[in-house]
Amino acid sequence: MPWVCPDCGQSFGRRNQPHSCRPSTGLNGWLARRQPLVRDVLDAVRVCVRGYGPEVHLEATRDAVMVKRARTFAEIKPRGDRVEVSFVLSRTLDEARVVRTLALTPRRVVHVVEVTGSDGVDDQLRGWLAEAYESSPL
């Protein structure tokens, strides 16, 4: 069961999780301050995750949009002329598209892929996002 911060409304998988407590401008407010590339990539990801289930939601923070089930399983982060799409898997990928990884635990690894348009959210990336959703804790 997710915990929602009573001050800022952000949701987390664990109670009292440390975070930067800021009121959200909502997804539309967040997108209004970003270039069209970001909306294109976010829309492609949104279409991909829409079919996963009703518990999936997108939550805007100051710097990124978190794609959540009970916990974040993916993130969309603008980076100038590209967008980082990161996702958490229970294994480490050895793929050229993965620009960096971060081991959260031995069984939870963040992978970062850079895309420069909605076409970068292709079958391969959609497959990884589906795997991230399936392996995310409830």
C-alpha positions as a Markdown table, in Angstrom:
| # | Residue | x | y | z |
|---|---|---|---|---|
| 1 | Met | 0.0 | 0.0 | 0.0 |
| 2 | Pro | 1.6 | 3.3 | -1.0 |
| 3 | Trp | 2.2 | 6.0 | 1.5 |
| 4 | Val | 1.2 | 9.6 | 0.5 |
| 5 | Cys | 3.1 | 12.5 | 2.0 |
| 6 | Pro | 0.5 | 14.7 | 3.8 |
| 7 | Asp | 2.4 | 17.9 | 3.0 |
| 8 | Cys | 3.1 | 17.6 | -0.8 |
| 9 | Gly | 0.9 | 14.7 | -2.0 |
| 10 | Gln | 3.7 | 12.6 | -3.5 |
| 11 | Ser | 3.2 | 8.9 | -3.2 |
| 12 | Phe | 5.9 | 6.4 | -2.1 |
| 13 | Gly | 6.3 | 2.7 | -1.5 |
| 14 | Arg | 7.5 | 3.2 | 2.0 |
| 15 | Arg | 6.2 | 5.3 | 4.9 |
| 16 | Asn | 8.0 | 8.6 | 5.7 |
| 17 | Gln | 10.4 | 8.1 | 2.7 |
| 18 | Pro | 12.9 | 11.1 | 2.5 |
| 19 | His | 12.1 | 13.4 | -0.4 |
| 20 | Ser | 12.1 | 17.0 | -1.5 |
| 21 | Cys | 8.7 | 18.1 | -0.3 |
| 22 | Arg | 7.3 | 20.5 | -2.9 |
| 23 | Pro | 3.8 | 21.1 | -4.0 |
| 24 | Ser | 3.2 | 19.6 | -7.4 |
| 25 | Thr | 2.2 | 21.7 | -10.4 |
| 26 | Gly | 0.7 | 18.5 | -11.9 |
| 27 | Leu | 1.7 | 16.8 | -15.1 |
| 28 | Asn | 0.4 | 19.6 | -17.4 |
| 29 | Gly | 2.1 | 22.3 | -15.4 |
| 30 | Trp | 5.3 | 20.4 | -15.5 |
| 31 | Leu | 5.1 | 19.8 | -19.3 |
| 32 | Ala | 4.2 | 23.5 | -19.9 |
| 33 | Arg | 7.8 | 24.4 | -18.8 |
| 34 | Arg | 9.4 | 21.8 | -21.1 |
| 35 | Gln | 10.3 | 21.6 | -24.8 |
| 36 | Pro | 8.0 | 19.6 | -27.2 |
| 37 | Leu | 10.5 | 16.8 | -27.3 |
| 38 | Val | 9.8 | 16.0 | -23.7 |
| 39 | Arg | 6.0 | 15.8 | -24.3 |
| 40 | Asp | 6.5 | 13.6 | -27.3 |
| 41 | Val | 8.7 | 11.1 | -25.3 |
| 42 | Leu | 6.4 | 11.2 | -22.3 |
| 43 | Asp | 3.3 | 10.7 | -24.4 |
| 44 | Ala | 5.0 | 7.6 | -26.1 |
| 45 | Val | 5.8 | 6.2 | -22.6 |
| 46 | Arg | 2.3 | 7.0 | -21.4 |
| 47 | Val | 0.7 | 5.1 | -24.2 |
| 48 | Cys | 3.0 | 2.1 | -23.4 |
| 49 | Val | 2.2 | 2.0 | -19.7 |
| 50 | Arg | -1.5 | 2.8 | -20.0 |
| 51 | Gly | -2.3 | -0.9 | -20.6 |
| 52 | Tyr | -0.4 | -2.2 | -17.6 |
| 53 | Gly | -3.2 | -1.6 | -15.1 |
| 54 | Pro | -5.2 | 1.0 | -13.3 |
| 55 | Glu | -2.7 | 1.3 | -10.5 |
| 56 | Val | -0.1 | 2.8 | -12.8 |
| 57 | His | 0.2 | 6.6 | -12.5 |
| 58 | Leu | 2.5 | 9.4 | -13.6 |
| 59 | Glu | 3.7 | 11.8 | -10.9 |
| 60 | Ala | 5.6 | 15.0 | -11.8 |
| 61 | Thr | 8.4 | 16.1 | -9.5 |
| 62 | Arg | 10.7 | 19.2 | -9.8 |
| 63 | Asp | 13.0 | 17.5 | -12.4 |
| 64 | Ala | 11.3 | 14.4 | -13.7 |
| 65 | Val | 8.1 | 12.4 | -14.1 |
| 66 | Met | 8.0 | 9.2 | -12.1 |
| 67 | Val | 6.0 | 6.2 | -13.5 |
| 68 | Lys | 4.7 | 4.4 | -10.5 |
| 69 | Arg | 2.9 | 1.3 | -9.4 |
| 70 | Ala | 3.2 | 1.2 | -5.6 |
| 71 | Arg | 6.8 | 2.3 | -6.2 |
| 72 | Thr | 8.6 | 4.0 | -9.1 |
| 73 | Phe | 9.5 | 1.6 | -11.8 |
| 74 | Ala | 10.5 | 4.2 | -14.5 |
| 75 | Glu | 11.4 | 7.8 | -14.8 |
| 76 | Ile | 11.4 | 10.4 | -17.6 |
| 77 | Lys | 14.0 | 13.2 | -17.2 |
| 78 | Pro | 14.7 | 16.0 | -19.7 |
| 79 | Arg | 18.4 | 16.5 | -20.5 |
| 80 | Gly | 18.7 | 19.4 | -23.1 |
| 81 | Asp | 18.3 | 17.9 | -26.6 |
| 82 | Arg | 17.5 | 14.4 | -25.3 |
| 83 | Val | 15.4 | 12.7 | -22.7 |
| 84 | Glu | 16.5 | 10.0 | -20.2 |
| 85 | Val | 14.2 | 7.1 | -19.7 |
| 86 | Ser | 15.2 | 5.1 | -16.8 |
| 87 | Phe | 13.7 | 1.9 | -15.5 |
| 88 | Val | 14.4 | -0.6 | -12.7 |
| 89 | Leu | 14.9 | -4.3 | -13.5 |
| 90 | Ser | 15.7 | -7.4 | -11.4 |
| 91 | Arg | 18.8 | -8.0 | -13.6 |
| 92 | Thr | 21.5 | -6.0 | -15.3 |
| 93 | Leu | 21.2 | -5.4 | -19.1 |
| 94 | Asp | 24.3 | -5.6 | -21.3 |
| 95 | Glu | 23.0 | -3.4 | -24.1 |
| 96 | Ala | 24.6 | -0.6 | -26.1 |
| 97 | Arg | 21.6 | 1.6 | -25.6 |
| 98 | Val | 22.0 | 1.6 | -21.8 |
| 99 | Val | 24.2 | 4.6 | -21.1 |
| 100 | Arg | 24.6 | 3.8 | -17.4 |
| 101 | Thr | 23.3 | 1.6 | -14.6 |
| 102 | Leu | 23.0 | 2.0 | -10.8 |
| 103 | Ala | 22.6 | -1.0 | -8.5 |
| 104 | Leu | 20.1 | -0.2 | -5.9 |
| 105 | Thr | 20.3 | -3.7 | -4.4 |
| 106 | Pro | 21.7 | -6.9 | -5.8 |
| 107 | Arg | 18.3 | -7.6 | -7.4 |
| 108 | Arg | 17.2 | -4.0 | -8.3 |
| 109 | Val | 19.2 | -2.2 | -11.0 |
| 110 | Val | 18.3 | 1.2 | -12.6 |
| 111 | His | 19.1 | 1.4 | -16.3 |
| 112 | Val | 19.2 | 4.7 | -18.2 |
| 113 | Val | 18.5 | 5.0 | -22.0 |
| 114 | Glu | 18.7 | 8.3 | -23.8 |
| 115 | Val | 16.1 | 9.1 | -26.5 |
| 116 | Thr | 15.9 | 12.0 | -28.8 |
| 117 | Gly | 12.3 | 11.6 | -29.9 |
| 118 | Ser | 9.2 | 9.5 | -29.5 |
| 119 | Asp | 10.6 | 6.9 | -32.0 |
| 120 | Gly | 13.2 | 6.1 | -29.4 |
| 121 | Val | 10.4 | 4.5 | -27.4 |
| 122 | Asp | 10.5 | 1.5 | -29.6 |
| 123 | Asp | 9.7 | -2.2 | -29.1 |
| 124 | Gln | 12.9 | -2.9 | -27.2 |
| 125 | Leu | 12.4 | 0.0 | -24.7 |
| 126 | Arg | 8.7 | -0.9 | -24.4 |
| 127 | Gly | 9.7 | -4.4 | -23.5 |
| 128 | Trp | 12.1 | -3.2 | -20.8 |
| 129 | Leu | 9.4 | -0.9 | -19.4 |
| 130 | Ala | 6.9 | -3.9 | -19.3 |
| 131 | Glu | 9.6 | -6.0 | -17.5 |
| 132 | Ala | 10.2 | -3.1 | -15.0 |
| 133 | Tyr | 6.5 | -3.0 | -14.3 |
| 134 | Glu | 6.2 | -6.7 | -13.9 |
| 135 | Ser | 9.2 | -6.9 | -11.5 |
| 136 | Ser | 8.2 | -3.8 | -9.4 |
| 137 | Pro | 6.9 | -4.5 | -5.9 |
| 138 | Leu | 3.2 | -4.2 | -5.3 |
